[in-house]
Amino acid sequence: MVIAVALISLSAYCDRNFLINSDRHLAIKIWSMPNVARTKLSEVMEQSRMEKNGAALLLQSHPANMTAGAGSFKIFLLLSLVTLLPTSVFYVFATSSQAAGVASAALVVLGLAALGITRSPETHQVLAALTTIVLISIGILSHALIAYYFQPLDFLRMVQSLFLFALMMVGSYFLRFAVFDNEFRVIDIAATGVFLTFVLIGIAAILGIRPIESVTSFNPVFPFTEPSHYALTFTPILLFMCARHIIVVRVLALLSALTIAYLLESLSLVVGVTLVGLVTLPIPYLAIAAAGLTIAIGILDITYFTDRLDLSYDSGNLSVLVYLQGWELATGSVYRTLGWGIGFQQLGFGPINSPTADIILRLAGTDSNLKDGGFTLAKATSEFGVFGFAGILLFGVMALRTAWIVRMIALGRKSATIPSILAMSVVCGYAIEAFVRGIGYFSGSTMLLLASVLYMNAVKMSDIATTLKH
């Protein structure tokens, strides 16, 4: 596995020329399609009088490259901060959720922007964003007050959570500029560094290296309290690596992640690796992978994973029971409130009946995942009713669309800028958290998701990738 990490690092370094050439080609393709952009291209080419220089100037004028001089290390630290600080606070201080860590990360992002260390939006953009966030907060508050008609409301918890949620949205808005508005090569190297960091985190966990012991978890992956939390954050970065790099890097990255998933006994990471493989590998490679896995299943002990595929109440497996509990909480909340929902951050504090929750309490002695629903779809549906269910389904459509575009990019049929690939990878990878295993609204991956969606909205989904002619 260490050799695989070294080979991935070497391949990513040697891939710089491909990155520069592909981005130059893409910049010309994108700007030359519309009439206005074609005029812009001709002006730049006339000014430089050389095709190569014209392409370079054009590349620098792209909206994703407005932050001059930003270093890969700075972006690497920023991405590491967002992905690791929330869970580190949760791990070290044994807080009830990652909300405190997310708030800390948001404040650091805002502080860096205020000091001019990272790129920040213009004043009128900030005012527009704050207005939107205030309106969203008012909408959430109004929804919760109406939900009070159906059942008691923990108003203090809701208000405190709403304040932290608004802070997370503000931090995510500034994160969109700080990360995605940088030179393409800078983002690529930084994201590769984050990938290697997560691989090293997985290796350390396999070796039993924990700088600090967790007081709440018996099987942590420092700084994550459990392997599934590690998998949720790792999957989008893994998808970016596989979509961005050549097939050799893809195979090495997937094999490394799958090995980590097996040794850590993380079904969530296995699901993540499967998703990434289906999105980025050509069909012949998928056939080879299927054959290889069939052979491996006959050799290796996979009882841990097969037990978690038994979606029945008699399985006695906590992971399965938590998933079933999520569906019971969602349907129970919708039924009790006539589809309205019980209100923001009220799951686990209202009289919603869940027979599976009683089974979990008897087996584990705790109300495991009662507040986060087990996965985001269950939590959003429970708290926002049909609105939450529809919202997550709309996200699912977006995730499917981005998955298709990323696949076309990985297969060489479309081309896109590095920040666009990263944003789409985050959106697609978050599908695991939305539909399989979630940790609530407050997480580093949610911050990255919001920043990615904001970037994609600014670029426009229809213009985010260009079809290549072969």
N, C-alpha and C positions, 0 to 999 in steps of 0.2 A: 504493500500500500504506500509505503514511503517512497519507493521507486516511482510509483504512479504519480505521486504528488510532484516529484522532481521533474518527471517527463512533461507533466502539464505545465509547470512553470516555464520550462525550456521552450515548449511549443508556443506558449502565449507570447514569450519574448520574441521568438523568431517570426511570429505572425504579424509583427508591426508593419512590415511593408505591405502585406495584404490588406491590413486595416486602412492604411493611408490611401492606397490605390482604390480600394472599394468605396471609401468615403468620397474621394474626389470624383469617381465615376457617378456615384449616387447624387452628389450635389449638382452636377451638371444635368443629370436626368430629371431631377425634381424641378429645378429652376427653369428648365427649358420647355417644360410641358405647356404651361399657360402662356398666353400672349404677353402679359405683364412681366412674367418671370423671364420670358425669352428676351424681352427688351433689356431687363436688368443684366442678364448674362452678356449680351452684346456690348453693353456699356462697360462692364468690367473688363471684358476681353479687349476692347478698344483702348482702355486706359493702360493695361499691362503690355499690350501688343505681343503677347506670347501666350499660347494656349495653356502651358503649364502654370505660369504665373497667374493667369486669369482664373484657372480652376482653384488655385490656392487662395486667392483673394475671395473668390466666391464662397469657398468653404468657411473662411473666417467670418463672412457676413451672414452666415446662416444663424437663425435665432438660437440654436442650441450651442453656439460658440461665442456668446457675447461676453463671457467672463474671461478676460485675457489674463494669462499668467497663473491660472489656478493649477495647483499641483496635484498629482495623483495621490500623494500621501495625505493631503488635506481631505480629499474626497473619501479616501479609504477610511480615515479616522471618523469622518462624519457618518458614513454608512455603518461603520462598526458601532458608533455611539447609538444610533437609532435602533439597530438590531439587538444590541447586547445590554445597553443600560437599563431598559425597562425590566428585563428578566433578571438582571443582576441585583437590582433593588428588591425585587420579589424574592429572590433566592436568599440574600444575606439577611434582610430584615423580616422575612416571613410575613409580609403584608398579605392582606386578604385578596388582593388582585395586583395586576401590573399597572394600575392607574397612577400610583405615585411615581413609578419609574418612567412612565410615558410623559407625565407632567414635567419631570426633571429633564428628559430628553428634549421636550418642546421648548423649555426655558433656555437650554443650552443653544439650541438652534437659533432662537430669537436673539440671544446674547451675541452669538457670532455674527449675525446679520447686523446688529446694532453697532458692533465694533468695526464693521467693514471688512471682516475677515472672509466672509462668504458673500456671494452676490445676493442682492435683495431686490424686490420689486419696487417700482416707482410709487410715489405717495398716493396717486389717484388709484392705482391698482390695489394698494393696501386698503384704502377706504372702501372700495367696492367689495373686496373680500370680507372685510369686517362687517359690512352691511348685510351681506349674504349669510354670514355665520350668525349674526344676531337674529335674522329672520328664521333661520333653521332652529335656533335655540327657542325662539318664541313658539314655533310650531310644535316642538317636542314638549314644551311646558304645557301648551294648550291641550295637546293630546292626553298628557298625564292627568290633567285636571278633569277632563271628561271621563277618563278611566276610573276616577275616584267614585263615580256614580255606581260602578259595578262592584267595587270592592275597596277595602281600606288602602290608603296610600301612605307609604313612608316618605313624607314630603322632604324631610331633611336629607335623606339619602339621595333622593332624586335631584335636588338642587345642587348638592355637592358634586354629584356625578356629572350633572349638566355643565357645571363650571369647568370641570376637568376635561370634559368632552370638547367644549368650545376652545379650551387652551390647546388641545391636541389638534383640532382643525386649523387653528392659527399656525401652530408649529409646522403642520404638514404643508400649509400654503407656502411658507418660507422655505421649507425643505425642497419643494418643487424647483425653486430657482437656484438654491444652493447646490443641488446635485445635478439636475438635468441640463442646466444652462452652462455647460462647460465644454471644452474641447473634447472631441470624440475619443481620442486616444487616452486622455486623462481619465474619463469615465470607465473605459474598457480596462485599463490597468488597475484602477481602484476596485472595480467589481471583481476582477480576478483575484486580487489580494484578499477580499472578503471571503471568496469561495475557499481559498487555501486556508484561511483562518478557521472556517467551519470544519474543514476536513481535519485540521489539527485538533480542534475541540473534540471531534468524534474519536480520534485516535487516543487522546488523553483519557477520555471516559472509558474506553475499552481497556486501557492499561490501569484503570482505577485511580488516576491522578485527579485529586480534588483539593485545590488550595484551601477551600473552606467546606466543611461538611454542612449539608442541608439539615435543618431541624424539622422539616415537614415532609421530606421525600426520602425513601429508602433506595431509590435508583436514579439519582440525578445525573445529568450531563452538564457539569459546571460550565457556564453559569445558568443553565436551564434546570428547572426542578424535576423535569422528567423528559425522556427521549422524544415523546410526541411534540413537546414544545420546541425542542431543537429541530425536529423534522419540519414543522410548519414554517420556520424562518429560513431553513436551509433550502427548501424546495424551489422558491423563486430564483435564488442565486444559482442553483444547479441548472435550472432551465436556461438562464441567461448564458452560462458557460457553454452549454450544449448547442444552443441556437447560434451563438456567436462564432464558435471555433470549428475547425476542420473535424472530419469524422474520427480521426485518431484520438483527438482530445475528448470528443464526445464519449467514445467507448471507454476510455480510461476514467473519465469523470463518473460515468454511470456505474462502472464496476467498483470504483472506490466507494461511492455512496451506497451501493447495494451491499457491499461487504460490511460497511459500518452499520447499516440497517439490520443485518443478520446478527452481528455480534452484539449490538445493543438491544436486540429483540424489540425493534420499533416497527410495528405494522404501518404506522402513519408514514414513516420514511419509505417503506416498501411501496406504499400507494403513490407517494411523491415521485419515486424513481420510475415507477410504471408510467405515470403521467408524462414525465419528461421524455422517456423512451418513445412512447407512442407519438409524441409531438415532434420529436427531432430526428428520429432514426428512419432511414429509407426502409422500404418494405423488405428487401432481402436481409438487411440487418435485423429487422424485427423477427423474421423467420428463424434466423440463426439464434437470436436471443431466446426465442420460445423453445427451441430444441435444447439449448444449453440449460435453461431453467428446468426443463423436464428431466434431464439427466441429474441435475443437482438435487432436485426434490427427492429422487430415488436414493440419493447418497446421504444427504444431510438430514438432521433432525429438525423438522419444521412444525413440531407439535404446537409450539407457542403460537404460531401464526394461524394454523388451521383451527385451533380452539376459538380464535376470535372471528372466524368466519361463520360460526354457528349462531345465527341471529334468532335465537329462541330464548324464552324466559327460563328454560331448564338448563341452560348452558352453565350457569354459575360463574361466568366470566365477567369481571367488573367492567371491562371495556365495552363488551356487548350490552350489558345492562345499562350503562351510562348512555349509550346511543339510543336504546329503546326508551329510556327515561326521557330523553330529549323530545322524542316524538309525542310521548304522553303529555308532557308539559305544554307543548305547542297546541295540540288538539284540545286539551283541557282548558287552556286559557282562551282560545278562540270560541269554544262552546260557551264558557261562562260569561264572556263579555260580548256575545253576539257578533264576533268578528272584529271587535275594536282593539283588543289587546289590554293588558293589565297596567301598562305604563312603563316609562323608561326606568331601567335598573330596578324593577320590582320583582323580577323572577327570583324565587327562593324566599320571598318575604310575604307572599300571599297564600290564601287557602286553596291552592290548586292541587287536586288529588292526583297522585301518581303511585300506583301499586308497585311499580318497579323501584321507586325511591325507598319504599319500605324494605324491599328485598336487599337493596344496597346497604341500607342502614344496619340490617341484621348481619350481613356478611362482612362489611368493612368497619362498622361502628362509627361511620360518619356519613354526612349527606353529600357524598361526592358529586361535584359538578352540578349541584342543584341551582347555583346562581348563574352559571354560564351556559346552562342548557346542554352542554356536551359538544355542540357545534353551533355556528353562528345562525344558520337557518332556524334552528329550534328557538334560540334566544330572541331573534328579531320577530319571529312569528308570535311567540308568547307575549312579548311586550308591545308590539305594534300591530298585532292582528293581521288582517288581510293586507294592510299597507306594508308591513314588514315582509310578509311572504312574497308579495309582488315585487318588492324592491330587491330581495335576494334572487328571485327568479330572473329579473332584468340583469342583475349582475352576472348570473349564470350564462345568459345569452351573450353578454359582453366577453366573458371568459372564453366561451366557445369560439367566438369570432377572432379574438386575439390568438387563441391556440392555432386556428387555421392559418392565420397570417404568419405566425412564428414558424409553423411547419413549412410553409412555402419559402420562407427565408432560409431555414436550415437546409432545405433541398435545393437551394440556389435558383428558385423560380421567381422570387421577389427579392428586393433589396430595401434596406431601411437603415436609418442612422443608428448609431450605438445607443443614444439615450432612448430612442423609440423602442429598440429591442429590449432594453432593460425595463422600461415601463410596461411593455406588453408581457414580459416574463413575470413581473410582480403580480399583474392582474390575473394572469392564467394560473400562477402558482397558488394564489390566495384561494382558489376554488377548493383546495383541500381543507382549509380552515372554515370555509363557508358550509361545506356539505359533509365533511367526514369527521373532523376533530377540531374544535375551536376552544378559545380561552377567553371569550368575551370580546367586548368592543375595544378594550384598552390593551394594545400590544404594539411592539415595534413594527410588526408586519402590517398592521392596520395603518400606521403612520405612513409607511412606504406606499401602501395601496392608495391612500388619499392623494399623496404627492404624485403618484404615477397617473392616476385618473385626471388630475388637474393638468398635468403635462400633455396627456393625450388629447384632452379637450382643447388645449391651446393650439396644438399642432393640427387638429382635426383628424378624426379617425379615417376618413376617406383618403387623406393625403399622406398617411403615415408610412406607407410602403409603396414601392414602384415595381411594376412587373417588368422582369427582364426578358429580352428577346434573345432566343438562342438560335 
